Amino acid sequence: MPEPEADPIGIWSEKKLDILREYLTPYSQIMRTQEWCKGHYYIDGFAAKGRHVSRGARQLVDGSPLLAVQTDPPFERH
């Protein structure tokens, strides 16, 4: 099955994804150490496609769904 065409994104979206990328791993590490936390899930109510094309660099950029599944330690569910 061919990959669907990637949406173009601007610098503001790339910056948002950079922030999310830096945030996900520490968040997941912290949540795993909490005794009250029986599992932590990733829910993204505004997720778009898994990959985008940078308008500036013309390169593929992983979107928030792919960043979430690549997080280590992983989330219990997505």
Secondary structure as GFF3:
##gff-version 3
##sequence-region A 1 78
A	DSSP	beta_strand	7	9	.	.	.	ID=ss1
A	DSSP	alpha_helix	11	33	.	.	.	ID=ss2
A	DSSP	beta_strand	51	54	.	.	.	ID=ss3
A	DSSP	beta_strand	60	62	.	.	.	ID=ss4
A	DSSP	alpha_helix	64	69	.	.	.	ID=ss5
###
